């Protein structure tokens, strides 16, 4: 499935299943957010109740790490989760590569991190996960470097826009970026991971994955596009793939640990770059700031999954406090839909077909 590389195709059918908030729904959201704000005040790199903080990230000296999505902004304002993960890994001594589509933002992240961490070993590499040729080119450059890879954080992600868009390879935008691209990336970097020391792969999911619905006859949502499920299904997919990779790694004796993690809620650009300020999510983003927490604190669960010796392969980690959206990192129960081993195996086969890559 291919399209012209100069532009994406658009399905212009208007479909906004969540464009309006009822009064009852608005009050409920406000109550949740206010409770969260009351119970969960978190410092940018710590937690109010003395739980696991960025200071607990073990030394990463001698380790190589790749973080997808790591966009930086002046003083970290609205920086992505990947930026904060990369910052703390660099602070702990890792050799970090930030890989993202937007060169200006990626380069800015590197500049800011070097200013915050003098002597940091960090670089930027261009990578468009929605373009499989870009993924292959990036992996080729990584292999040319000749070093093993100790940590891969599959973090980059987008939310669905109000109207369906497809990638240059013909895949629905969210599925292309969030899932297919990361699967292709992981598959092509597996030889480097196998050379790494205690290698780990972290698949960044979301609490919204519990609401995701995977229709294997229409993974690209060509028949019935729903911008809400376009995101939710990809986060369910990341949870399923994290567990399936752990099973396959164990069965094949690969020695690669696969873990899923989520941030709770974080104030990043993903809503504004996705459904936009006029969507339901955009309304919350603008008018309910208490629902979107500081991304520096929200990145802690990703860092825990990536670095802590107590993080177990096949498990799911996120904030351990109120509603699993606040508090220090801890284990999050895997939602029922993500416990379906048959669905995980079926999704794996679909990803191998769509990405033209075999993994484990």
C-alpha positions in Angstrom: 0.0 0.0 0.0 1.7 3.2 -1.1 0.8 6.8 -1.6 2.7 9.8 -3.0 5.4 10.7 -0.6 4.8 14.4 -1.0 1.5 14.4 0.8 -0.9 12.4 2.9 -4.2 11.4 1.7 -7.3 12.6 3.6 -10.6 11.1 4.3 -12.7 14.2 4.6 -15.8 12.6 6.1 -16.5 14.6 9.3 -16.8 12.3 12.3 -16.4 13.6 15.8 -18.0 11.0 18.2 -16.8 12.9 21.3 -17.2 16.5 20.2 -19.6 17.5 23.0 -19.4 17.1 26.7 -22.7 16.7 28.6 -23.1 18.7 31.7 -23.0 15.5 33.8 -19.9 14.4 32.0 -18.2 17.8 32.5 -19.0 17.8 36.2 -17.7 14.2 36.5 -14.4 15.1 34.8 -14.1 18.2 36.9 -14.6 16.1 40.1 -11.9 13.6 39.0 -9.5 16.3 38.1 -10.0 18.3 41.3 -9.6 15.2 43.4 -6.4 14.4 41.5 -5.1 17.8 41.9 -5.8 17.7 45.7 -4.3 14.2 46.2 -1.5 14.1 43.8 0.7 17.2 43.9 4.0 15.9 42.3 7.2 17.8 42.0 8.8 17.8 38.6 11.2 15.0 39.3 9.8 13.6 42.6 6.7 12.6 44.4 4.9 14.1 47.4 4.8 10.9 49.3 8.5 10.1 49.1 8.3 7.4 46.5 10.6 6.6 43.6 12.1 9.8 42.0 14.5 10.7 39.3 17.2 10.6 42.0 16.6 6.8 42.1 17.6 6.2 38.5 20.6 3.9 38.8 23.9 4.8 37.1 23.6 4.4 33.3 27.3 4.9 32.6 28.4 2.6 29.8 24.9 2.0 28.6 23.5 3.1 25.3 19.9 4.2 25.0 17.5 5.2 22.2 14.4 7.2 22.9 11.9 7.8 20.2 10.2 11.2 20.3 12.2 13.6 22.5 11.0 17.1 21.4 12.4 20.0 23.4 11.1 23.5 24.0 12.7 26.4 25.8 12.9 25.7 29.6 11.2 22.4 28.9 7.8 24.0 28.4 5.4 21.5 26.9 8.3 19.2 26.1 7.4 15.6 25.4 7.8 12.7 27.7 10.7 11.5 25.7 12.6 14.7 26.3 12.4 14.1 30.1 13.3 10.4 29.8 16.3 11.4 27.7 17.3 14.1 30.1 17.3 11.8 33.1 19.1 9.0 31.2 21.8 11.5 30.2 22.0 12.8 33.7 22.6 9.2 34.9 25.5 8.9 32.4 23.9 7.0 29.5 24.9 7.5 25.9 21.6 8.7 24.6 20.2 9.1 21.1 16.9 11.0 20.6 15.1 10.0 17.4 12.2 12.0 16.1 10.6 13.4 13.0 10.9 17.1 13.7 14.6 18.0 13.4 14.3 21.5 14.9 12.6 20.2 18.1 15.0 17.2 18.4 18.0 19.4 18.0 16.5 21.8 20.6 16.1 18.9 23.0 19.7 18.0 22.7 20.8 21.7 23.2 18.7 22.0 26.3 19.9 18.7 27.8 23.5 19.6 27.2 22.9 22.9 28.9 21.3 21.1 31.9 23.9 18.3 32.0 27.3 19.5 31.0 29.3 16.7 29.4 26.2 14.8 28.5 26.6 12.3 25.7 23.5 12.8 23.6 22.7 13.2 20.0 19.8 13.6 17.6 18.9 11.4 14.7 16.0 12.0 12.2 13.3 9.3 12.3 9.8 9.4 10.9 8.1 6.3 12.3 5.2 6.9 9.9 7.5 6.2 7.0 8.9 2.7 6.8 11.7 3.8 4.5 12.8 6.3 7.2 12.8 3.6 9.8 15.0 1.4 7.7 17.4 4.2 6.9 17.6 5.1 10.6 18.3 1.5 11.6 21.0 1.3 8.9 22.8 4.2 10.5 22.5 2.6 13.9 24.0 -0.6 12.7 26.9 1.4 11.0 27.8 2.7 14.5 28.8 -0.8 15.5 27.6 -0.6 19.1 25.1 -2.7 20.9 21.9 -1.2 22.2 21.1 -1.5 25.9 17.8 0.3 26.1 15.1 1.1 23.6 12.2 3.3 24.7 9.3 3.2 22.1 7.8 6.5 23.3 6.9 8.6 20.2 3.2 8.9 19.6 0.5 10.9 18.0 -3.3 11.2 18.6 -5.8 10.9 15.8 -7.0 14.0 14.1 -10.7 14.8 13.5 -10.5 13.4 9.9 -8.7 10.2 8.9 -5.2 10.6 7.6 -2.9 8.0 6.1 0.9 7.7 6.1 3.1 7.5 3.0 2.8 3.8 3.2 -1.0 3.9 3.2 -1.6 3.2 6.9 -3.8 5.2 9.3 -1.8 7.9 10.9 -1.9 6.7 14.5 -1.4 3.1 13.7 1.5 3.9 11.4 3.4 6.1 13.9 2.5 4.5 17.3 2.6 0.8 16.4 3.8 -0.3 13.0 6.8 2.1 13.0 7.8 1.0 16.4 7.4 -2.7 15.6 9.6 -2.2 12.5 12.1 -0.3 14.5 12.4 -2.9 17.2 12.7 -5.7 14.7 15.5 -4.1 12.8 17.3 -3.1 16.0 17.0 -6.6 17.6 20.6 -7.6 16.6 21.9 -4.6 18.4 19.7 -5.3 21.4 21.0 -8.8 21.6 24.5 -7.4 21.8 23.5 -5.1 24.6 24.0 -5.5 28.4 20.8 -6.5 30.1 18.8 -5.0 27.2 15.3 -3.7 27.7 12.6 -2.5 25.4 9.9 -0.2 26.9 6.6 0.1 25.1 4.8 3.3 26.1 1.1 2.6 26.4 -1.7 4.6 28.0 -4.6 4.1 30.4 -6.8 4.7 27.4 -5.6 1.4 26.0 -8.3 -0.2 28.3 -10.9 1.4 26.0 -9.2 0.4 22.7 -11.0 -1.9 20.3 -8.9 -3.8 17.7 -10.8 -4.9 14.6 -8.3 -7.2 12.8 -10.4 -6.8 9.6 -10.0 -3.0 9.7 -6.9 -2.1 11.7 -6.5 1.0 9.5 -10.1 2.2 10.3 -10.8 2.6 6.6 -14.5 1.6 7.0 -15.4 3.4 10.3 -12.9 6.0 11.4 -13.2 7.2 15.0 -10.4 9.6 16.0 -10.8 8.5 19.7 -10.4 4.8 19.0 -7.6 5.6 16.4 -5.5 6.5 19.4 -6.9 4.1 22.0 -6.5 1.0 19.8 -2.8 1.8 19.3 -2.2 2.0 23.0 -4.0 -1.4 23.5 -1.7 -2.7 20.7 1.4 -1.5 22.5 0.4 -3.3 25.7 -0.3 -6.5 23.7 3.0 -6.3 21.9 5.0 -5.6 25.0 3.7 -8.8 26.6 4.0 -10.9 23.4 7.6 -9.8 22.9 8.4 -10.8 26.5 6.9 -14.2 25.8 8.8 -14.7 22.6 12.1 -13.4 24.0 11.8 -15.9 26.9 10.9 -18.8 24.6 13.8 -18.0 22.2 16.3 -17.2 24.9 16.9 -13.7 23.5 17.7 -12.2 26.8 15.8 -9.0 26.0 13.3 -7.7 28.6 10.1 -6.2 27.3 8.1 -3.9 29.6 5.0 -1.7 29.2 4.7 1.7 30.9 2.3 4.6 30.9 2.6 8.2 32.2 -0.9 8.7 33.7 -1.9 12.1 32.2 0.7 14.6 31.0 0.6 18.1 29.6 2.4 17.7 26.3 1.7 18.7 22.7 0.0 15.5 21.7 -3.6 16.9 22.0 -2.9 20.1 20.2 -1.0 18.3 17.4 -3.8 15.6 17.2 -7.5 16.3 17.5 -6.7 20.0 18.1 -8.0 22.7 20.5 -11.6 22.5 19.4 -12.0 18.8 20.2 -13.2 17.3 23.5 -9.6 16.6 24.5 -8.6 20.1 23.5 -11.4 21.6 25.6 -10.1 19.6 28.6 -6.5 20.6 27.8 -7.4 24.3 27.8 -10.0 24.5 30.5 -9.0 21.7 32.9 -5.3 22.0 33.4 -5.5 20.1 36.7 -6.1 17.0 34.5 -2.8 17.2 32.7 0.3 17.0 35.0 3.8 18.1 34.6 5.5 15.8 32.0 8.7 15.7 34.0 6.9 13.9 36.9 4.8 11.8 34.5 8.0 10.5 32.8 9.1 8.8 36.1 7.1 5.6 35.4 8.8 5.3 32.0 12.2 5.8 33.7 11.3 3.2 36.3 10.4 0.6 33.6 13.6 1.5 31.7 16.1 1.4 34.5 15.0 -0.1 37.8 16.1 -3.6 38.6 12.7 -4.3 40.2 10.8 -3.7 36.9 9.8 -7.1 35.6 9.4 -8.1 32.0 5.8 -8.5 30.8 4.5 -6.2 33.5 2.9 -2.8 33.2 4.1 0.3 35.2 2.6 3.7 35.8 1.8 6.1 38.6 0.8 4.1 41.6 -1.4 6.7 43.3 -4.9 8.0 42.7 -6.5 6.3 39.7 -3.1 5.3 38.4 -2.7 8.9 37.1 -0.8 10.3 40.0 1.9 9.3 42.4 5.3 7.6 42.2 5.9 4.7 39.8 4.4 1.3 40.6 2.7 -1.6 38.9 -0.5 -0.9 37.0 -3.0 -3.8 36.5 -3.1 -4.9 32.9 -6.6 -4.3 31.6 -8.7 -7.3 30.5 -8.5 -6.6 26.8 -4.7 -6.6 27.0 -4.6 -10.0 28.6 -5.8 -11.8 25.5 -2.8 -13.9 24.4 -4.6 -15.0 21.2 -5.2 -11.3 20.2 -1.5 -10.5 21.0 -0.3 -13.3 18.8 -2.7 -12.3 16.0 -1.6 -8.7 16.3 2.1 -9.8 16.1 1.5 -11.6 12.9 -0.3 -8.6 11.5 2.6 -6.3 12.4 5.1 -8.6 10.7 3.0 -8.5 7.5 2.4 -4.7 7.6 6.0 -3.8 8.5 7.6 -6.4 6.3 9.8 -7.3 9.3 10.1 -10.4 11.4 10.7 -9.9 15.1 11.8 -12.7 17.5 
